[in-house]
Amino acid sequence: HYGAFLLDEPDLIVSVVRHLSSVLDLPVCVKIRILPDPQATLSLALRLQEAGCAMLTVHGRTREQKSRGECSWEAIAQLKAQLHIPVVANGGIERPEDIDACLAATGADAVMISEAALENPAIFAGKATTRKSQVALAREYMDMVAQHEPLSHSDVKAHLFKLLYMCLCDKAPVRNELAAAITHQHLREIFERIVDEESVLREGNEAFEARCDQDDAPFRSWYRRHRRPPGPDAHAEEGVVGSEGDPIGEKAGDAPGTL
């Protein structure tokens, strides 16, 4: 009775939304995935609208697809055409230019970004993903951590595994040390070693400044870890382990059960 598993119980979803919208002064917003049957998806969306849903976010993949496979912007467009409440499109956003393309294709009122932003938060500033820029983002993040030390270092490690995915894929010893670190000082020491090594590796190597959010990229990004076979970075290990035994960067990702 949680997340996308609730899609098997549309009556329950509708009853929850109806109750919340009747007792809350705040707008009730709902996020769903599409169902295998387009008509069933439309029926659920219309029922949610009637029950008081103020805004509907639609992930254009089924529950079974999780974050893999093509995202159906067409399915989102079909729902948008039938609803009068705001519709937010979710899924298939990897690079900055995908935002406008998604809005144009779906007619949606907004776009929700998840995995791409977890790896490259600079997507909101219109900046593409490169190996060099990811190290710079990680530097900025670690500086923020130093100023506002979090209660849990597991969260810091989860972010670093995503931000530095391209740097860590072929560095098992460093990954394991990062996963085992329990103090900010140790995390910082490991990070500085990664930065120093990256500086040496990218000297005179234009690949480090090439976009990695598109086909034929020189390095595989975290976003693409499940979306295409390894490219030129064929040395990257499948199933590499990050903090707390999770595949690199998985823990703070979009959970398969997300509704």
N, C-alpha and C positions, 0 to 999 in steps of 0.2 A: 504493500500500500504506500509506495513512494515513487517519486520520479516518473520516468517514462513507463514504468510498469502500470501506472494508473491509466494509461491509454487503453488497457483492457477492460477498464471499468468506467466508461463514459458517464453513466448515471451518477456515480460517486463524485466524479470531477465536477459535474454541473451542480450537484447539490452543495458541494463545498463552496463553489464560487457564488451561488445564489445566497447562501447563508452569510458569507463574509460581506458581500455587497449590501446586504440588508442591515448589518449592524455596525459597519465601519463608516467613518466620515472620509476616509482616504480612498482613492481609486484602487480597485482590485485589478491587478494585471496578471496575465497568464502566459506561460511559455509552453508550447507543445512541439512535438515532432510530427511530421506527416505520417499518415498511416499507409499501408500497402494499397488500400482501396481509396482512390481520390474522393469518391462520394462520401465515404465514411469520415474522411478528414473534414470535408465541407460541412457535413451534418454536425460534427462536434463543434466546429468553429461557430456556426450559427447558433447552436444551443448555448455556447459560452457567452456569446454576445447578448442573447436574450436573457441570460441569467444575471447579467450585470457586469461582465468583463469590460473594463474601460479601455484596455489596450492588449492586443494579442501579438506575442512574438512567436514566429514560426521558424523552426529549424527544418530546412528542406531535405532532410534525410530521415529514414525510418529508424526506429529503435535498433533494429538489427544491424544497420549500417554503422552505428556508432559515429565515429568521426571519419570513416573511410568511404570511398566511393564518391561519385559525383553528387553534388548538392543540386536539387531540383529548384532552381529559381522560378521555373514555369509553374510549379505547383503552388509556390507562394503567390505568384501573380494571379492565379485562378482564385485563390482565397481572397486576396485583396479586392478583386473585382466584385465580390459578392458581399463584402462586409462594409459597414459604415463606420466602424470604430477604427482607430489607428492600428496599422499593422507594421510590425518591425520584422525585417528579414534577417535571418541568421543562417550562417553556414556558407562555406565556399569563399570566404574573404581571406586572402593570403597577403596581398600587396595593396598599397595605397590606392592604386587605380581601380581595384576591384570594388571599392565602395561606390563610386559613381556608376560603374557598370551594373552593379546589383540593384541600385535604386532605379536605374533606367529599365532594367529587365523585369523587375517585379512591380514597379509602381508603388513600392512600400513607402511609408512615411519616415522610416529611419532604418539604420542597419545596426545590428548587434555583432560585435567582434569578440571572440573568445580566445582560441588557441593562438592565432597570429599575434594578438596583443600580449599574450603571456610571454612569448618569445621576444617580440619586438614592440615594446610599448611606444616606440617612436613612430609607429604606423599612424598614430593619431596626429602627428605633425607632418604626415605625408612623406616620411622617409622610408626608403627600401631597406631590406635586410642584407647586410654584408657581414662577413666574418670580422672585419676590422671594426665596423660600427657596433657589433654586438659586444666586443670587449670594452668599447667606450661606454656603452649603456651599463654594463656590469660595474664599471668604475664609478659611474654616477650613483648607481644603486648602493654600492658598498659605502660610499661616502655618506649617503642618507642613513644607512644602518648605523654607522659610527655616531651620527648625531642623535638618532632616535633608536637606540638598541631595542629590538623586539623581545617579547617574553620567551619566544621559542626560536631556537636556531634552526629547527627543522624547516621553518618557513623560509628562512634565508637560503638554506641549501637547496630547497625546491626551486626557488627563483634562479639561483646560480646555475643549476643543472639545465634550465631552459635557456637562459641568456648565453651560456657558454657551451651549448650542446656541440657546436661545430668544432670547438677547441678540445673537447673532452672525449670525443668518440674513439680516438685511438690512443687514449692515455689511461689505461686501466688502473695503474698504481695511483695516479693523481685522483681519479674518480673515487677510488676506495678510501683514500685519505680524506677527501672532502666529505664523503658520506659519514666517516667516523668522527669528524671534528665536532667538538661540543662547546667550544668557546669562540667568541668573536675574534680574539687575537689569532687563534689558530686558523680560522677561516680567512682572515686577512692575509696571513702569511702564505697560505696556499694560493690565494687569489693573486698575490704579487708575483709569485713564481710563475703562474700561468701567464700573466701579463708580460713578464720578462721573456719567456720562451716564445710567446706570440710575436714580440717585437723582432726577435731574431729570425723567426720563420718567414715573416712577411717582408723582410728587407729585400727589395728588388723583385718581389713576387706580386704581380698585378692581380692575381686570383683572389687575394684577400680583400680587394676593394670591389670585386665583381658582385653583382646581385645574386643572391642565393634564394630568392623567392620566385623563381621561374624555372622552366625546363632547361636542361643542360647547364645547370649551375655547377661551379667547380667544387662546392661542398654541399652536403645535404643538411638542410635546416631541421630544427626540431619539429616544425610544422609538417614537414614532409616525411617524417620518420616512418609513417605508416602508409604514405600516399603514393610512393613510387619506389622501385628498387634502387639500391645504392647506385649513384652515378660514378663520376671520376673518383669520389672518395670511397672506393671499394674496400678500403681497409677498415671502414667503420664496422663495428661489431653489432650484430643484431642482439637484442635482449640485454644490452648493457644495463648494469644496475646502478641506481642512484641512491639517494638517502632512504634509509629505513627499508631497503630491499626492493624499492620500486624501480621499474625501468626508468631510465634517465628522464626526469622532469614529469613523470606521470602523476605524482601525487596531487599536485595542484591543478591538474588539467580538467577538462570537461568530462565529468564522470559519465559512464555509459548510461546510468540510470536517470540522467537529467531529463526532466519533463520539458 
